[in-house]
Amino acid sequence: MRLNQDNVPDRYPFNIPCIKSFEELAFHPNVTFFTGENGVGKSTLIEAIAVYLGFNAEGGSKNFNFSNAETHSDLHNFLTISKSFKKPRDGYFLRGESFYNVASEIDKLDEDFDGPKIINSYGGLSLHEQSHGQSFWALFMNRFSGNGVYILDEPESALSATKQIAMLSKIYNLANKNAQFIIATHSPILLSYPDAWIYEMTEDKITRVKYEESEVYRVYKSFLDHPQRILDNLFTSNT
């Protein structure tokens, strides 16, 4: 993936330093992660990749074309993403904050169409009749089939730690079926996926790091190793 830096405008999202400054990023053939603090542009970059590849900005497969609000940036217009000669047979863009809208669109389309129901690909039960976490899990377990590209923006947001661990197994099984994942996450559990490439986004740059070098890993490990000491220091500093 390359950012075409000629004529890049001086406005959002190009005023985010780490987005404006990168020139080229490569993707792992199976799993690539983007991680970093809030506000550094992870979701903006993930969204641009998805839109460039033909997915709906609010999420879903390439067959979804609904829009509740035109809020996505035009970053995709300044990207060039090289693709394999192999055409993916499946794909999905999961955007946690608008998955409710995807669920509503599925119900609407199924109500208006007499043929096979879309919801059958998600386990058969309306996503609105499940908890947020259950609907996410139904998507992972039923809709993803392999031989495709899956772009996920903070998929852990609705999942328990147990489900995140189980998701590692699902990713592994799909990767063995020629699936490629591009994931933005804050989860140290998901980031532990073996041999994945991890890009850490900071305010001014995007750097490929090892799992143990990532800020997410270091913060969680420090807290879990010494929770009481950190809490004592935290509460003492606020008195």
C-alpha positions in Angstrom: 0.0 0.0 0.0 1.3 3.4 -1.0 0.2 6.9 -0.1 0.3 9.1 -3.2 1.8 12.2 -1.6 1.5 14.5 -4.6 -1.1 17.1 -4.0 -2.1 15.8 -0.6 -4.4 18.4 0.9 -3.7 20.1 4.2 -6.9 18.9 6.0 -8.3 15.9 7.8 -7.1 13.2 7.7 -3.9 14.4 6.1 -3.3 16.6 9.2 -2.7 13.4 11.2 1.1 13.3 11.1 1.5 9.5 10.9 -0.9 9.2 8.0 0.6 12.1 6.1 4.2 10.9 6.6 4.0 7.2 5.6 5.0 6.3 2.1 4.6 2.5 1.8 3.4 -0.4 4.0 3.4 -4.1 3.2 0.8 -6.6 4.4 1.4 -10.0 5.8 -0.3 -12.6 3.5 -2.4 -13.9 6.5 -2.7 -11.4 9.4 -1.7 -7.7 9.7 -2.5 -5.6 12.8 -2.6 -1.9 13.4 -2.5 -0.7 17.0 -1.9 2.5 18.9 -3.4 5.1 21.1 -6.9 6.6 20.4 -6.8 9.4 17.8 -3.7 8.3 15.9 -5.7 7.3 12.8 -6.1 3.5 13.0 -9.8 3.5 12.2 -9.3 6.1 9.5 -6.6 4.1 7.8 -8.6 0.8 8.1 -11.7 2.5 6.7 -9.7 3.9 3.7 -8.3 0.4 2.9 -11.7 -1.1 3.0 -13.3 1.6 0.8 -10.4 1.4 -1.7 -11.0 -2.4 -2.0 -14.7 -1.8 -2.7 -16.4 -2.3 0.7 -19.2 -0.1 2.0 -17.8 2.5 4.4 -20.2 1.5 7.1 -19.3 -2.1 6.9 -20.6 -5.4 5.4 -19.6 -7.2 2.2 -19.1 -5.6 -1.2 -22.8 -6.2 -1.9 -23.8 -3.7 0.8 -24.3 -0.1 -0.5 -26.4 1.6 2.2 -25.4 4.8 3.9 -26.8 6.4 7.0 -24.2 9.3 7.0 -21.3 10.2 4.7 -18.7 10.5 7.4 -15.8 8.7 5.9 -12.7 10.6 4.7 -11.4 10.7 1.1 -8.1 9.1 2.2 -8.8 6.1 -0.1 -8.5 8.4 -3.1 -4.8 8.9 -2.3 -3.9 5.3 -1.8 -2.6 2.7 -4.2 -2.9 -0.9 -3.0 -1.3 -3.7 -5.0 -3.4 -6.9 -5.3 -2.5 -10.5 -6.1 -3.5 -11.9 -9.4 -5.8 -14.2 -7.4 -9.2 -12.7 -7.0 -10.7 -13.2 -3.5 -14.0 -15.0 -3.5 -15.1 -13.5 -0.1 -14.6 -10.5 1.9 -16.0 -8.4 4.7 -15.5 -5.1 6.5 -16.4 -5.1 10.2 -16.7 -1.6 11.6 -17.8 -2.1 15.2 -19.4 1.4 15.6 -21.8 0.9 12.7 -22.4 -2.9 12.9 -25.9 -2.0 14.2 -26.6 -0.4 10.9 -25.4 -3.5 9.0 -27.8 -5.6 11.1 -30.7 -3.3 10.3 -29.8 -3.4 6.6 -29.8 -7.2 6.7 -33.3 -7.3 8.3 -34.6 -4.8 5.8 -33.2 -6.6 2.7 -34.6 -10.0 4.0 -38.0 -8.4 4.6 -38.1 -7.0 1.0 -36.8 -10.1 -0.8 -38.6 -13.4 -1.3 -35.5 -15.5 -2.0 -32.9 -17.0 0.3 -32.4 -14.9 3.4 -29.1 -13.1 4.0 -29.3 -13.8 7.7 -28.8 -17.5 6.9 -25.2 -16.7 6.3 -25.0 -15.2 9.8 -26.4 -18.3 11.6 -30.1 -17.7 10.9 -31.1 -15.5 13.8 -31.5 -11.8 13.4 -28.5 -10.0 14.7 -30.8 -7.6 16.5 -32.2 -10.5 18.6 -28.8 -11.2 20.0 -26.5 -9.3 22.3 -23.8 -7.1 20.8 -21.2 -9.8 21.6 -23.3 -12.6 20.3 -24.0 -10.9 17.0 -20.2 -10.3 16.5 -19.5 -13.9 17.3 -22.3 -15.0 14.9 -20.5 -13.0 12.1 -17.1 -14.6 12.8 -18.4 -18.2 13.1 -20.9 -18.2 10.2 -20.2 -15.5 7.7 -16.5 -15.8 7.2 -15.6 -18.7 4.9 -12.0 -18.2 3.8 -10.5 -17.4 0.3 -11.1 -13.7 1.0 -10.0 -10.5 2.7 -11.4 -9.6 6.1 -10.9 -6.0 7.4 -11.8 -5.7 11.0 -11.9 -2.5 13.1 -11.6 -3.2 16.8 -13.4 -6.6 16.7 -12.6 -7.1 20.4 -14.9 -4.3 21.4 -17.9 -6.6 22.0 -16.0 -9.8 22.9 -15.0 -11.3 26.2 -11.4 -12.4 26.8 -12.5 -16.0 26.3 -14.1 -15.2 23.0 -11.0 -13.2 21.9 -8.9 -16.3 22.5 -11.4 -18.4 20.6 -11.2 -15.9 17.8 -7.5 -16.6 17.4 -8.4 -20.2 16.5 -11.0 -19.0 14.0 -8.4 -16.7 12.4 -6.0 -19.6 12.2 -8.5 -21.9 10.6 -9.5 -19.3 8.0 -5.8 -18.3 7.3 -5.3 -21.9 6.3 -8.1 -21.4 3.8 -6.3 -18.5 2.1 -7.9 -15.8 4.2 -6.1 -12.5 4.8 -6.9 -10.3 7.8 -6.2 -6.6 8.3 -7.2 -5.7 11.8 -7.1 -2.5 14.0 -7.1 -3.5 17.6 -6.2 -2.6 21.2 -6.4 -6.2 22.3 -3.1 -7.8 23.6 -4.9 -11.2 23.1 -5.5 -10.7 19.4 -2.0 -9.1 18.8 -0.5 -12.4 20.1 -1.4 -14.2 16.9 1.8 -16.0 15.8 3.9 -14.5 13.0 1.5 -11.7 12.4 2.9 -8.3 11.4 2.1 -5.5 13.9 2.2 -1.9 12.9 2.2 0.5 15.8 0.8 3.9 15.0 2.1 6.8 17.1 1.4 10.5 16.7 4.1 11.0 14.0 4.9 7.6 12.5 3.9 4.0 11.7 6.4 1.4 12.8 6.4 -2.3 12.5 7.1 -3.8 15.9 7.3 -7.2 17.6 4.5 -8.3 19.9 6.5 -7.8 23.1 7.6 -4.4 21.9 4.1 -3.0 21.4 2.8 -0.5 23.8 -0.4 -2.5 24.3 1.6 -5.6 25.4 3.9 -3.6 27.7 1.0 -1.7 29.4 -1.1 -4.8 30.0 1.9 -6.8 31.2 3.0 -4.1 33.6 -0.4 -3.8 35.1 -1.1 -7.5 35.4 2.3 -8.1 37.0 1.9 -5.4 39.6 -1.7 -4.2 39.8 -1.7 -3.1 43.4 1.5 -1.1 43.0 0.1 0.7 40.0 -3.2 1.3 41.7 -1.5 2.6 44.8 0.6 5.0 42.8 -2.4 6.1 40.7 -4.6 6.8 43.7 -1.8 8.4 45.7 -1.1 10.9 42.9 -4.8 11.9 42.9 -4.9 12.8 46.6 
